[in-house]
Amino acid sequence: MSNATIHIGFKLPDGNIQHIDAPLGQNIMQAAIVNNIDGIEAECGGSCMCATCHLYLPDSLLDSVTPANDEELEMLEETAAERRPGSRLSCQLLATEAMAGVIFEVPECQS
């Protein structure tokens, strides 16, 4: 696996943005957990079973990521926070070069 990383950010509910480097190919949830991003709980450990790693993608990224599968869509129905067109589970998103510089928004309430 390559050591290449991308620089991404997480806009927290308080408005602060926390920037991190995520290894290409790692899922966004893992990168968030390793970097202590508040609000990404990942109670199920990334197995798409809890929706506590829910975040919002910016509109500019929606066409650049693999669409959510049926399992993820079902879990997104269970999110505690408002569901939006850019709602995704971060455990289902792999860091790609298309995400470089992107700011993901962490919902105010995850659980």
C-alpha positions as CSV (number, residue, x, y, z in Angstrom):
1,M,0.0,0.0,0.0
2,S,1.2,3.5,-0.8
3,N,2.1,6.0,1.8
4,A,0.3,8.7,-0.2
5,T,-2.2,10.8,1.8
6,I,-4.7,13.5,1.1
7,H,-5.5,16.5,3.2
8,I,-9.2,16.7,4.2
9,G,-11.2,18.6,6.9
10,F,-14.1,18.0,9.1
11,K,-16.4,20.9,10.0
12,L,-17.5,20.2,13.5
13,P,-21.0,21.2,14.9
14,D,-19.4,24.2,16.7
15,G,-18.1,25.5,13.4
16,N,-14.5,24.7,13.9
17,I,-12.7,22.8,11.1
18,Q,-10.2,20.1,12.0
19,H,-7.8,19.2,9.2
20,I,-6.1,15.8,8.9
21,D,-4.1,13.7,6.5
22,A,-5.9,10.5,5.4
23,P,-4.0,7.7,3.7
24,L,-5.3,7.0,0.2
25,G,-7.5,3.9,0.3
26,Q,-8.3,4.1,4.0
27,N,-11.9,4.6,4.8
28,I,-12.8,8.1,6.1
29,M,-14.2,6.7,9.3
30,Q,-10.8,5.1,10.2
31,A,-9.0,8.3,9.4
32,A,-11.4,10.3,11.6
33,I,-11.1,7.9,14.5
34,V,-7.3,7.8,14.4
35,N,-7.3,11.6,14.4
36,N,-9.9,12.0,17.2
37,I,-12.6,13.8,15.2
38,D,-15.4,14.6,17.6
39,G,-18.8,13.4,16.5
40,I,-17.6,10.3,14.5
41,E,-18.4,7.6,17.0
42,A,-18.3,4.5,14.8
43,E,-19.8,2.3,17.5
44,C,-19.9,-0.8,15.2
45,G,-16.3,-0.4,14.2
46,G,-17.0,0.3,10.5
47,S,-19.3,-2.6,9.6
48,C,-22.1,-0.4,8.3
49,M,-24.4,-1.4,11.2
50,C,-24.9,1.7,13.4
51,A,-24.9,5.0,11.4
52,T,-22.8,6.7,14.1
53,C,-20.1,7.7,11.5
54,H,-22.7,9.7,9.5
55,L,-21.4,12.8,7.8
56,Y,-22.3,15.2,5.0
57,L,-20.4,15.4,1.8
58,P,-20.2,18.7,0.0
59,D,-22.2,18.9,-3.3
60,S,-19.0,19.1,-5.2
61,L,-18.0,15.6,-4.2
62,L,-21.4,13.8,-4.8
63,D,-20.6,12.7,-8.4
64,S,-17.1,11.7,-7.5
65,V,-17.8,8.9,-5.0
66,T,-19.3,5.5,-5.4
67,P,-23.0,5.6,-4.7
68,A,-24.3,4.2,-1.5
69,N,-25.3,0.5,-1.6
70,D,-28.6,-0.8,-0.3
71,E,-27.1,-1.7,3.1
72,E,-25.8,1.9,3.6
73,L,-29.0,3.4,2.4
74,E,-30.9,1.3,5.0
75,M,-28.6,2.5,7.7
76,L,-28.9,6.1,6.7
77,E,-32.6,5.8,7.4
78,E,-31.6,5.3,11.1
79,T,-29.4,8.3,11.5
80,A,-30.1,10.5,14.5
81,A,-29.2,13.6,12.6
82,E,-31.1,15.1,9.7
83,R,-30.6,13.2,6.5
84,R,-29.5,15.3,3.5
85,P,-28.6,14.5,-0.2
86,G,-25.0,14.4,0.8
87,S,-25.5,12.1,3.8
88,R,-23.1,9.1,3.8
89,L,-21.5,6.8,6.3
90,S,-17.9,7.5,6.5
91,C,-17.1,3.8,7.0
92,Q,-18.2,3.3,3.4
93,L,-16.1,6.0,1.8
94,L,-12.5,5.3,0.8
95,A,-10.1,8.2,0.7
96,T,-9.4,9.1,-3.0
97,E,-7.5,11.9,-4.7
98,A,-10.9,13.4,-5.7
99,M,-11.4,14.1,-1.9
100,A,-8.2,16.2,-1.5
101,G,-9.0,19.5,0.2
102,V,-12.6,18.5,0.8
103,I,-14.4,19.5,4.0
104,F,-16.8,17.0,5.4
105,E,-19.5,18.2,7.8
106,V,-20.1,16.3,11.0
107,P,-23.8,16.3,12.0
108,E,-24.7,17.9,15.4
109,C,-26.2,14.7,16.8
110,Q,-25.0,11.2,16.0
111,S,-26.7,9.1,18.6
